[in-house]
Amino acid sequence: MSTPDPAQGRRQLRPTDVKRLNRDWRRRTGARLDLLVESVTQPFNMGSIIRSAAVFGVEHLWLAGNATPPTHRNVAKTALGTDRLVPWEHAGTAAEAASAVREAGLRLVAVELTADAVPLHEAPLDGDVCLAIGSEDHGCSPALLTAADAVTYIPQIGRVGSLNVAVATAIALAEARRREWSA
């Protein structure tokens, strides 16, 4: 007699099952998670960032500098309708946006490579937090880094020294939620 293959019972979830699964995870989520995006100019990157923000329950998207707004026609190509799910506002300069984030009661954690940055898995992501990301070419501005309560980076062991800004954002958002769910 052979042992049944557990993979034979695997099937993709139906839409109703996915909704139920997501509802269960929402019930485990209590902390506020916001995102500050400074000077991300490529519409496709912004669309991907917005989609990740919607997936991980970002409550508010703060734009700073010359960040491409969600209303740009090419953002919709990668946002796939999720742009309507994440409230957003352009909050001015990086310093003005950081001030608005603090007034909203959130700790600001920038994702950037700096001398004092801590690895993402050690970053202070507990409680109500706003992650901050910078432009594709130059990262977070000095003004944003000065305003941040902490700075974190994503450890990378390969031969490439950086990630696409949208990918880095998704990783950081996922880690913030993972931390909350495993606490």
ABEGO torsion letter per residue (X at the ends): XBBBBAAAABBBBBAAAAAAAAAAAAAABABBBBBBBBGBABAAAAAAAAAAAAAAGBABBBBBEABBBAABAAAAAAAGGAAAABBBBBAEBAAAAAAAAAAAGBBBBBBBBBAABBBAAABBABEBBBBBBBBAAAEBBAAAAAABABBBBBBBABABABBBAAAAAAAAAAAAAAAAAAX
